[in-house]
Amino acid sequence: MVVSHWDLPDLKSRGAASGFWCSLSLERFAGALSGVSEEFTLLAFLNCFRLARADVMVVAFVTTLAGVSFGRSLLPSDFLLATLLALVSTNSIYSLNAWADRRGDSLDKPERMIPSGCVPARLALVYGGVLTVAGFVYPFYFFDSWELRLLCWALPVIAVAYSLPPLHIKRRPMLAVLVTATGLTIPFQVGCHHSGADPLVFASFVPLVCMALAVVLLKDVSDGRGDVREGIRNLHIRFGSRLFQVSIAVAFGAVVLAVVAGVPDSILIFLLIGFGCVTMVNLRVLSGAVSVEGMYSRLTRSMVGACVLIFGFGMVLGWL
């Protein structure tokens, strides 16, 4: 493992957290930029693209276009918007989080880019910072509406608030899963607002957040050792098998809300498939057929597949 001299000290004390927050001044950030050249290689830069999660970026891209499709036909500029929301805004959240999680990942997921030494910690921080700044800039060129700009800005705000002091939402697990679940639906909301979709589509936002919440509740089930080391209250350690039962209940609640709200058929079908995926994976874990180590990756792959199947083919075949 390569340890950068920019690695955080122990953030359990308020003094350490306060000192780190001061280190994010413009002078220190400029110093980081000037020092990156010492550790920069083309391979390290290319590996920065692997800090983010490909599955989440696929979901952001597809759901942005799906949201637009609910209101009108797609234009070339819509594909550019979807690309920016995926590669810039969504990427900024997961890239900064990869930097913030590097110590915990060195225990639970040492194969990731920063713990394995493929990306220097300082380069990862600068890369995430650049994406975050870019996430505040490009909405000015796409939208005249302040409502849409603010909606897009929610993603870089989440990137900073989730992973960095003083808020560091990740250390508040219930708030963290709620913020993450909401963030996953923002690209869809941007697409719907951008195209002026039917009001029934807007009624689907809450059920979609609930379904995302059912999945995100399980995101840290394999991060126990790293979370304990960093002083983060891991939900799986705290609630045990009850967490899997809660996940199933929340997914079922998402379907019930969708039926009551009368959401479009394509969204209801996606939620039904999602409920099936969440229920099947959780029940297999509870029965001992699947270990908790690989369950979250299985579940996310299933949800991404359902998203691409319903919304991707729906756009092509004109179902939306």
C-alpha positions as CSV (number, residue, x, y, z in Angstrom):
1,M,0.0,0.0,0.0
2,V,1.3,3.5,-0.9
3,V,0.6,6.0,1.8
4,S,0.6,9.7,0.8
5,H,1.8,12.3,3.1
6,W,-1.6,13.9,2.5
7,D,-3.3,11.1,4.4
8,L,-5.6,12.4,7.1
9,P,-4.6,12.1,10.7
10,D,-7.2,10.5,13.0
11,L,-10.4,12.5,12.6
12,K,-12.0,11.3,15.8
13,S,-11.0,14.4,17.6
14,R,-12.6,17.7,16.8
15,G,-9.2,19.4,16.7
16,A,-8.0,17.0,13.9
17,A,-11.2,17.6,11.9
18,S,-10.9,21.4,12.3
19,G,-7.3,21.3,11.3
20,F,-8.1,19.3,8.1
21,W,-10.9,21.8,7.3
22,C,-8.4,24.6,7.5
23,S,-6.1,22.7,5.1
24,L,-8.7,23.1,2.4
25,S,-7.9,26.7,2.0
26,L,-7.0,28.0,-1.4
27,E,-3.3,28.2,-0.5
28,R,-3.1,24.5,0.4
29,F,-5.2,23.5,-2.6
30,A,-2.9,25.4,-4.9
31,G,0.0,23.6,-3.2
32,A,-1.6,20.3,-4.0
33,L,-1.9,21.3,-7.6
34,S,1.7,22.2,-7.8
35,G,2.8,19.0,-6.1
36,V,0.7,16.6,-8.2
37,S,3.4,16.7,-11.0
38,E,5.7,14.8,-8.7
39,E,3.4,11.8,-8.5
40,F,1.6,12.3,-11.8
41,T,1.9,9.7,-14.5
42,L,-0.4,9.1,-17.4
43,L,-1.4,5.7,-16.0
44,A,-2.3,7.3,-12.6
45,F,-4.4,9.9,-14.3
46,L,-6.2,7.2,-16.4
47,N,-6.8,5.2,-13.3
48,C,-8.6,8.2,-11.8
49,F,-11.6,7.4,-14.1
50,R,-11.8,4.1,-12.1
51,L,-12.4,5.8,-8.8
52,A,-16.1,6.2,-9.7
53,R,-18.5,3.4,-10.0
54,A,-19.3,2.5,-13.5
55,D,-22.7,1.0,-12.6
56,V,-23.9,4.3,-11.0
57,M,-22.7,6.3,-14.0
58,V,-24.7,4.0,-16.3
59,V,-27.8,4.5,-14.2
60,A,-27.2,8.3,-14.2
61,F,-26.8,8.4,-18.0
62,V,-29.8,6.2,-18.8
63,T,-32.2,7.8,-16.2
64,T,-31.4,11.3,-17.4
65,L,-32.4,10.3,-21.0
66,A,-35.4,8.4,-19.7
67,G,-36.6,11.5,-17.8
68,V,-36.3,13.6,-20.9
69,S,-38.1,10.9,-22.9
70,F,-41.1,11.2,-20.6
71,G,-41.6,14.8,-21.9
72,R,-40.4,14.9,-25.5
73,S,-38.2,13.3,-28.1
74,L,-34.5,13.2,-27.4
75,L,-32.1,15.8,-28.9
76,P,-28.3,15.6,-29.4
77,S,-27.9,18.1,-26.5
78,D,-29.7,15.7,-24.2
79,F,-27.0,13.0,-24.7
80,L,-24.4,15.6,-23.8
81,L,-26.3,16.6,-20.7
82,A,-26.6,12.9,-19.7
83,T,-22.9,12.4,-20.2
84,L,-22.0,15.4,-18.1
85,L,-24.3,14.3,-15.3
86,A,-22.8,10.9,-15.3
87,L,-19.1,11.6,-15.9
88,V,-18.8,14.9,-14.0
89,S,-21.5,15.4,-11.4
90,T,-22.1,11.7,-10.3
91,N,-18.4,10.9,-10.8
92,S,-17.4,13.7,-8.4
93,I,-19.4,12.1,-5.6
94,Y,-17.8,8.7,-5.8
95,S,-14.3,10.1,-6.6
96,L,-14.2,12.2,-3.5
97,N,-15.7,9.4,-1.5
98,A,-13.0,7.0,-2.7
99,W,-10.4,9.5,-1.4
100,A,-12.2,9.9,1.9
101,D,-12.6,6.1,2.3
102,R,-9.0,5.2,1.4
103,R,-8.0,4.2,5.0
104,G,-11.1,2.0,5.5
105,D,-10.7,0.5,2.1
106,S,-7.1,-0.5,2.9
107,L,-8.7,-3.0,5.2
108,D,-11.9,-4.0,3.5
109,K,-11.2,-3.4,-0.2
110,P,-7.4,-3.2,-0.7
111,E,-7.8,-3.8,-4.4
112,R,-9.3,-0.4,-5.0
113,M,-7.4,2.3,-6.8
114,I,-6.0,4.4,-3.9
115,P,-5.2,1.6,-1.3
116,S,-3.5,-0.4,-4.1
117,G,-1.3,2.6,-5.0
118,C,-2.7,2.9,-8.6
119,V,-3.8,6.4,-7.9
120,P,-1.9,8.7,-5.4
121,A,-4.2,10.1,-2.7
122,R,-3.3,13.7,-3.6
123,L,-4.1,13.2,-7.3
124,A,-7.4,11.6,-6.3
125,L,-8.3,14.6,-4.2
126,V,-7.5,17.1,-6.9
127,Y,-9.3,15.0,-9.5
128,G,-12.4,14.9,-7.4
129,G,-12.1,18.6,-6.6
130,V,-11.9,19.5,-10.3
131,L,-15.0,17.4,-11.1
132,T,-16.9,19.1,-8.3
133,V,-16.0,22.6,-9.5
134,A,-17.0,21.6,-13.1
135,G,-20.3,20.3,-11.7
136,F,-21.1,23.8,-10.6
137,V,-20.1,25.4,-13.9
138,Y,-21.7,23.5,-16.8
139,P,-25.4,24.0,-15.7
140,F,-25.0,27.7,-16.6
141,Y,-24.5,26.7,-20.2
142,F,-27.4,24.2,-20.3
143,F,-30.2,25.9,-18.4
144,D,-31.7,29.3,-18.0
145,S,-33.9,28.1,-15.2
146,W,-32.4,28.5,-11.7
147,E,-34.6,25.6,-10.6
148,L,-32.7,23.3,-12.9
149,R,-29.4,24.8,-12.0
150,L,-30.0,24.2,-8.4
151,L,-31.1,20.6,-9.1
152,C,-27.9,19.9,-10.9
153,W,-25.8,21.7,-8.2
154,A,-27.3,19.3,-5.6
155,L,-24.9,16.6,-6.9
156,P,-21.6,18.5,-6.3
157,V,-23.0,19.7,-3.0
158,I,-23.5,16.1,-2.0
159,A,-20.0,15.3,-3.2
160,V,-18.5,17.8,-0.7
161,A,-21.0,17.3,2.2
162,Y,-20.9,13.5,2.1
163,S,-17.1,13.0,2.2
164,L,-15.4,16.1,3.6
165,P,-15.5,17.9,7.0
166,P,-17.2,19.7,8.6
167,L,-20.4,17.9,7.6
168,H,-18.9,14.5,6.6
169,I,-22.4,13.0,6.2
170,K,-20.9,9.5,5.8
171,R,-20.3,9.4,9.5
172,R,-24.1,9.7,10.1
173,P,-25.2,6.4,8.6
174,M,-29.0,7.0,8.4
175,L,-28.6,10.4,6.9
176,A,-25.9,9.1,4.6
177,V,-28.1,6.4,3.0
178,L,-31.0,8.9,2.6
179,V,-28.7,11.4,0.9
180,T,-27.2,8.7,-1.3
181,A,-30.6,7.4,-2.4
182,T,-31.9,10.8,-3.2
183,G,-28.7,11.6,-5.2
184,L,-29.3,8.5,-7.3
185,T,-32.6,9.9,-8.5
186,I,-31.5,13.5,-9.3
187,P,-30.4,12.8,-12.9
188,F,-33.9,11.4,-13.6
189,Q,-35.4,14.5,-12.0
190,V,-33.2,16.8,-14.1
191,G,-34.4,15.0,-17.3
192,C,-38.0,15.3,-16.3
193,H,-37.8,18.9,-15.4
194,H,-35.8,19.7,-18.5
195,S,-38.4,18.2,-20.8
196,G,-41.6,19.3,-18.9
197,A,-42.8,15.7,-18.3
198,D,-46.3,14.8,-17.2
199,P,-47.1,15.5,-13.5
200,L,-47.7,11.7,-13.0
201,V,-44.0,11.2,-13.7
202,F,-43.1,13.7,-11.0
203,A,-45.2,11.6,-8.6
204,S,-42.7,8.7,-9.1
205,F,-39.8,10.5,-7.4
206,V,-40.7,9.4,-3.9
207,P,-41.2,5.7,-4.8
208,L,-37.9,5.8,-6.7
209,V,-36.1,7.3,-3.8
210,C,-37.6,4.5,-1.6
211,M,-36.4,1.8,-3.9
212,A,-32.9,3.3,-4.1
213,L,-33.0,3.5,-0.3
214,A,-33.8,-0.2,-0.1
215,V,-30.6,-0.9,-2.0
216,V,-28.4,1.7,-0.5
217,L,-29.2,0.5,3.1
218,L,-26.9,-2.5,2.2
219,K,-24.0,-0.6,0.7
220,D,-21.7,-0.9,3.8
221,V,-22.4,-4.5,4.7
222,S,-18.9,-5.5,3.7
223,D,-17.1,-2.5,5.2
224,G,-17.2,-3.5,8.8
225,R,-13.5,-3.4,9.7
226,G,-12.8,-0.2,7.9
227,D,-15.8,1.6,9.4
228,V,-14.9,0.5,12.9
229,R,-11.3,1.8,12.4
230,E,-12.6,5.1,11.2
231,G,-15.2,5.4,13.9
232,I,-18.2,5.2,11.5
233,R,-21.3,3.5,12.8
234,N,-21.9,0.7,10.3
235,L,-25.6,-0.2,9.9
236,H,-25.0,-3.9,9.4
237,I,-23.0,-4.1,12.6
238,R,-25.6,-2.1,14.5
239,F,-28.7,-3.9,13.2
240,G,-27.5,-7.3,12.0
241,S,-30.0,-9.4,10.1
242,R,-32.8,-6.9,10.8
243,L,-31.2,-4.6,8.2
244,F,-32.1,-7.1,5.4
245,Q,-35.6,-7.3,6.6
246,V,-35.9,-3.5,6.6
247,S,-34.5,-3.4,3.1
248,I,-37.3,-5.7,1.9
249,A,-40.0,-3.7,3.7
250,V,-38.7,-0.4,2.2
251,A,-38.7,-1.9,-1.3
252,F,-42.3,-3.1,-0.8
253,G,-43.3,0.3,0.4
254,A,-41.9,1.8,-2.8
255,V,-44.2,-0.4,-4.9
256,V,-47.2,0.5,-2.7
257,L,-46.5,4.2,-3.0
258,A,-46.1,3.8,-6.8
259,V,-49.5,2.1,-7.1
260,V,-51.2,4.7,-5.0
261,A,-49.6,7.6,-6.9
262,G,-50.6,6.1,-10.3
263,V,-47.1,6.3,-11.8
264,P,-46.5,5.4,-15.4
265,D,-46.4,1.7,-16.2
266,S,-42.7,1.6,-17.2
267,I,-41.7,3.0,-13.8
268,L,-44.1,0.6,-11.9
269,I,-42.6,-2.3,-13.8
270,F,-39.1,-1.2,-12.9
271,L,-40.1,-0.9,-9.2
272,L,-41.7,-4.4,-9.3
273,I,-38.5,-5.9,-10.8
274,G,-36.5,-3.9,-8.2
275,F,-38.6,-5.3,-5.4
276,G,-38.1,-8.8,-6.7
277,C,-34.3,-8.3,-6.9
278,V,-34.1,-6.8,-3.4
279,T,-36.3,-9.6,-1.9
280,M,-34.5,-12.4,-3.6
281,V,-31.0,-11.3,-2.6
282,N,-32.0,-10.4,1.0
283,L,-33.8,-13.7,1.5
284,R,-30.8,-15.7,0.1
285,V,-28.5,-13.9,2.6
286,L,-30.9,-14.5,5.5
287,S,-31.0,-18.2,4.5
288,G,-27.2,-18.4,4.3
289,A,-27.2,-19.2,0.6
290,V,-25.2,-16.0,-0.2
291,S,-22.5,-14.3,1.9
292,V,-22.9,-10.7,2.8
293,E,-19.5,-10.0,1.2
294,G,-20.8,-10.2,-2.4
295,M,-24.5,-9.5,-1.9
296,Y,-24.4,-5.7,-2.6
297,S,-22.5,-6.1,-5.9
298,R,-25.1,-8.8,-7.0
299,L,-27.9,-6.5,-6.1
300,T,-26.6,-3.4,-7.8
301,R,-25.9,-5.4,-11.0
302,S,-29.4,-6.7,-11.0
303,M,-30.8,-3.1,-10.5
304,V,-28.6,-1.7,-13.2
305,G,-29.8,-4.4,-15.5
306,A,-33.4,-3.7,-14.7
307,C,-32.8,0.0,-15.3
308,V,-31.2,-0.5,-18.7
309,L,-33.8,-3.0,-19.7
310,I,-36.9,-1.0,-18.8
311,F,-35.7,2.6,-19.5
312,G,-33.2,1.9,-22.2
313,F,-35.4,-0.3,-24.3
314,G,-38.3,1.8,-23.4
315,M,-36.7,4.8,-25.0
316,V,-35.8,2.9,-28.2
317,L,-39.2,1.2,-28.6
318,G,-41.2,4.3,-27.5
319,W,-42.7,2.9,-24.3
320,L,-41.9,6.0,-22.2
